[in-house]
Amino acid sequence: MTGILKVDQIQNNTGTQAMSIDNTGNVNFSNRPSFMFRFTGANWTTNSSLAGSFSSTLVNQGSPSITWDDANGRLTVPLTGLYFITFGILSNSGGGRIEGSLFHNRGATSTQVVNFNGTGSTYDGPTFTIVYPAIANDYFTITEYSGTAYTSSHPNNYFGATFLG
């Protein structure tokens, strides 16, 4: 048996909108947390994190929000569920092969999630995109092991996450 649910919005009991569907069928999750920023590679040296590298926010929407702590180099997630996480770094010309890892941190526990590396030639650099589970208030960090990042706030230097549900 099939049914048709004819609604334009889905709300909770207090009236907060969770989802809307427009007249063309597009679905909007107005409060889905998403955050992405551009960073400068200037502070990136071997065996360091992205701490102190914030340059500009590219995406910051949803509630509760995903937050970036520039002092500690942490991307903290507000809700329990799956997250789409993306990262890219541009290698400096002659800076050597860039290698590093994404870590998922929960309290005192840290899990190495994915490694990345790039050749180190001009205008080259590693990227990754993953889907990974987290619990509210977990955070993600990036650590570089080798190579030199391009020092400007380049469009290829980015880090972000979106809550999937």
Residue pairs with C-beta under 8 A, 6 or more apart in sequence:
7 21
8 20
8 21
8 22
9 17
9 19
9 20
9 21
10 17
10 18
10 19
10 20
11 17
11 18
12 18
16 31
17 30
17 31
18 29
18 30
18 31
19 27
19 28
19 29
19 30
20 27
20 28
20 30
21 27
21 28
22 28
30 62
31 62
31 63
32 61
32 62
32 162
32 163
33 61
33 62
33 63
33 64
33 65
33 66
33 77
33 78
33 79
33 162
33 163
34 59
34 60
34 61
34 62
34 66
34 160
34 161
34 162
34 163
35 57
35 59
35 60
35 61
35 65
35 66
35 67
35 68
35 75
35 160
35 161
35 162
36 57
36 58
36 59
36 86
36 158
36 159
36 160
36 161
37 54
37 55
37 56
37 57
37 58
37 68
37 158
37 159
37 160
38 55
38 56
38 57
38 58
38 153
38 154
38 155
38 157
38 158
39 50
39 53
39 54
39 55
39 153
39 157
39 158
39 159
40 53
40 55
40 151
40 152
40 153
40 157
41 53
41 89
41 90
41 92
41 148
41 149
41 150
41 151
41 152
41 154
41 157
42 53
42 149
42 151
42 152
43 50
43 51
43 52
43 53
44 50
44 53
44 89
44 144
44 148
44 149
45 144
45 148
46 144
46 145
46 146
46 147
47 143
47 144
47 145
48 143
48 144
49 72
49 73
49 141
49 142
49 143
49 144
50 73
50 141
50 142
50 159
51 70
51 71
51 72
51 73
52 70
52 71
52 73
53 70
53 73
54 68
54 70
55 153
55 157
56 153
58 158
58 160
59 160
62 163
64 78
64 79
65 78
66 75
66 76
66 77
66 78
66 161
66 162
66 163
67 75
67 76
67 78
68 74
68 75
68 76
69 75
69 76
69 139
72 141
73 141
73 142
74 105
74 139
74 140
74 141
75 139
75 140
75 141
75 159
75 160
75 161
76 137
76 138
76 139
77 83
77 134
77 136
77 137
77 138
77 139
77 140
77 161
77 163
78 136
78 137
78 163
79 136
79 163
80 134
80 135
80 136
81 133
81 134
81 163
81 164
81 165
82 131
82 132
82 133
82 134
82 163
82 164
82 165
83 131
83 132
83 133
83 134
83 161
83 162
83 163
83 164
84 129
84 130
84 131
84 161
84 162
84 164
85 102
85 128
85 129
85 130
85 131
85 132
85 140
85 160
85 161
86 127
86 128
86 129
86 158
86 159
86 160
86 161
87 102
87 116
87 127
87 128
87 129
87 142
87 158
87 159
87 160
88 125
88 126
88 127
88 128
88 156
88 157
88 158
89 98
89 100
89 116
89 118
89 125
89 126
89 127
89 144
89 149
89 150
89 156
89 157
90 123
90 124
90 125
90 149
90 150
90 154
90 156
90 157
91 97
91 98
91 118
91 119
91 120
91 121
91 122
91 123
91 124
91 125
91 147
91 148
91 149
91 150
92 147
92 148
92 149
92 150
92 151
93 121
93 122
93 123
93 150
94 120
94 122
95 120
95 147
95 148
95 149
95 150
96 120
96 146
96 147
96 148
97 117
97 118
97 119
97 120
97 146
97 147
98 116
98 117
98 118
98 120
98 125
98 126
98 144
98 146
98 147
98 148
98 149
99 115
99 116
99 117
99 126
99 144
99 145
99 146
99 147
100 115
100 116
100 117
100 126
100 142
100 143
100 144
100 145
101 112
101 113
101 114
101 115
101 116
101 142
101 143
101 145
102 112
102 113
102 114
102 116
102 128
102 130
102 140
102 141
102 142
103 110
103 111
103 112
103 113
103 140
103 141
103 142
103 143
104 110
104 111
104 113
104 132
104 134
104 138
104 140
105 111
105 138
105 139
105 140
105 141
106 134
106 135
106 138
113 130
113 132
113 140
114 128
114 130
116 126
116 127
116 128
117 126
118 124
118 125
118 126
118 147
120 147
125 149
125 150
125 156
131 164
134 140
140 161
142 159
149 157
150 156
150 157
